[in-house]
Amino acid sequence: MSKPSGGESSSGTFRITIHSAISGRPLLVAVDHKGPGKGTAFVGEDPRVFFAEVDSHDLDWSFTVQERIN
């Protein structure tokens, strides 16, 4: 998962929380970043269906999810 790219404001926020698709409960915070940035966050979780919740303010952002291949 990538941190936000671009953005005009240095005071913006970007947070991605991974939730269980079955129960809806939060499993982990994958990214919690303030201000513009970019990068990769590696997270480990048991194989399961999930969804990502994005909470962002004053930033242009994008992210991708990739499955690890052994």
N, C-alpha and C positions, 0 to 999 in steps of 0.2 A: 504494500500500500504506500502510496506516495503522499508526502506532505503537500500542502497547497503550493501551487505555482502561480506566479503573477501576483496581482493585487496591488492596489494603490495605497492602502493605509498600513502603516506599521503597527497600528493598534488593533488590527483585526485578529480574530481567533478562529481556530479550526480544530475540531475534535471528531474523531470517528470512534464509535462504540459498537462492538460486535455483540449481537443478541442471539439467543437461541430462537430458531424459527418455530419450535414446538411450544415452549413455555413463554417465550417473550422476555425472559429474564436476561439482564446484561451479563455477558461472559467476561469481557475484558475491554479496556480502553486501548485501542490500537495506536491512536495518534492524539496528542494533546499539545497543540502548538500555538504560540502567539506571534503574530506578525507574518510577513511574507516568508516563504521558504520553499524548499523542495528536498526530496530525499526518499528513502525507502524505510519502511518499518516492517520488520519480520516478527510475526506472532505465531505461537504454537497453540493449537487447540485440538482436542480429539475430533476425529472425523464426524461431522454432523451437518445438518442443514442450518444455516444461519442467515441473518440479514445485518446489514451495516446501517447504522443511524449516523447521519452527518449533522453536526451542529456548527454553524459557521456564521460569522458576522464580519462584514466589510472586507471580504477577500474573494477573489476569483479562485476557484479550486477545481481540481479533478482528482480522481483516484481510480485505481484498478485493483482487482483481487485476482491473484493467480494461485492455482493449486500447486503444491510442491510435488515434484515427480521424483520418485526414488530410482 
